């Protein structure tokens, strides 16, 4: 599938992990994430699943880079991050951060494995931060 661009619609994800082999909201999987500046290129990353848009899985990608130290620089560059802590998606047990202001579309065929489930308390924190920056949220996708 050709990448149609990032998702910009209303989104009110519901935590619903289910160890059924399909990506569900609340799960962290590994997939190819297109670069923001050039969608023909990208990077293999853990992705927090937040729902579906037709045939596309929607997610917030994670990083193990600590953006607390460069928080203001990241904000000025238009990147907003929320701590999610460590999880089974990172073999080294490093804490991660989710980018909450970029919802990427993922071709389900590129998802290689279920990495872990983000626990409900952390999910609620990420979604609270997401809703603070997206006040128009309201339709449930998931």
C-alpha positions in Angstrom: 0.0 0.0 0.0 1.2 3.5 -0.8 1.5 5.7 2.3 -1.5 8.1 2.3 0.1 10.4 4.9 -0.3 10.8 8.6 -3.7 10.6 10.3 -5.3 14.0 11.2 -8.9 13.2 12.0 -10.6 13.0 15.4 -9.5 10.2 17.6 -10.6 8.9 20.9 -8.8 5.6 21.4 -10.1 2.9 23.7 -7.6 0.6 25.5 -8.5 -2.9 24.2 -5.4 -5.2 24.0 -6.2 -8.8 23.0 -3.4 -11.3 22.5 -4.9 -12.6 19.3 -2.1 -11.7 16.9 -3.9 -8.6 15.6 -2.8 -5.1 16.5 -5.2 -3.6 19.1 -5.3 -0.3 20.9 -3.0 -0.4 23.9 -0.5 -2.8 22.3 3.0 -1.9 21.3 4.2 -3.5 18.1 7.2 -3.1 15.8 6.8 -1.7 12.4 8.2 0.6 9.7 7.4 4.2 10.5 7.7 6.7 7.6 9.8 9.8 8.2 7.8 12.9 8.6 9.8 14.8 6.0 10.0 12.0 3.5 7.4 9.2 3.7 9.3 7.1 1.1 11.9 6.5 3.8 11.6 5.5 7.5 12.8 3.6 10.5 11.9 0.4 12.3 10.3 1.5 15.6 8.0 0.4 18.4 4.5 1.8 17.9 1.7 2.2 20.4 -1.5 1.2 18.6 -4.3 3.7 19.0 -6.9 2.4 16.5 -7.7 1.8 12.9 -8.5 4.0 9.9 -10.0 1.6 7.3 -7.2 -0.8 6.4 -4.5 1.2 8.2 -3.4 0.7 11.8 -3.0 4.0 13.6 -0.2 4.5 16.1 2.1 6.8 18.1 5.7 5.8 17.6 8.0 5.4 20.6 11.6 6.3 21.2 14.1 5.4 23.9 15.7 8.8 23.5 15.1 11.0 26.6 13.5 14.2 25.5 13.1 15.7 29.0 16.5 17.4 28.6 15.6 19.0 25.2 11.9 19.4 25.9 11.8 23.0 24.8 13.8 22.4 21.6 11.5 19.5 20.7 8.4 21.6 21.4 9.7 24.4 19.2 10.3 21.8 16.4 6.7 20.7 16.8 7.4 17.4 18.5 5.5 16.6 21.8 6.5 13.6 23.9 5.1 11.8 26.9 7.0 9.3 29.1 5.6 5.8 29.0 8.4 4.0 30.9 10.0 0.7 30.1 8.2 -2.2 28.5 8.6 -5.5 26.7 9.0 -3.8 23.4 12.6 -2.8 24.3 14.9 -5.7 24.9 17.3 -3.5 26.9 14.5 -2.4 29.3 15.1 1.3 28.5 12.3 3.8 29.3 10.4 5.1 26.3 8.5 8.2 25.2 5.5 8.4 22.9 5.2 11.1 20.3 1.6 12.3 21.0 1.2 14.8 18.2 1.9 12.6 15.2 -0.5 9.7 14.4 1.1 7.5 11.8 -0.7 5.0 9.5 0.9 1.6 9.5 0.3 -1.1 6.9 -0.7 -4.1 9.0 1.5 -6.3 6.7 4.6 -4.5 8.0 3.9 -5.3 11.6 6.4 -8.0 12.7 5.4 -8.8 16.2 3.4 -7.8 19.2 6.0 -6.3 21.5 3.9 -5.8 24.7 0.9 -4.2 26.2 1.1 -0.7 27.6 -0.5 -1.0 31.1 -3.8 0.8 31.6 -2.4 3.5 33.9 0.3 4.5 31.4 -2.2 4.3 28.6 -4.5 6.7 30.5 -1.6 9.2 31.0 -0.7 9.1 27.3 -4.3 9.6 26.2 -4.8 12.4 28.8 -1.8 14.3 27.3 -3.0 13.5 23.8 -6.5 14.9 24.5 -5.0 18.1 26.0 -3.5 18.8 22.5 -6.4 17.5 20.5 -9.6 19.0 22.0 -11.7 17.9 19.1 -11.3 14.2 20.0 -14.6 12.5 20.3 -15.1 9.7 17.7 -14.0 6.3 18.9 -11.7 4.6 16.5 -10.6 1.2 17.7 
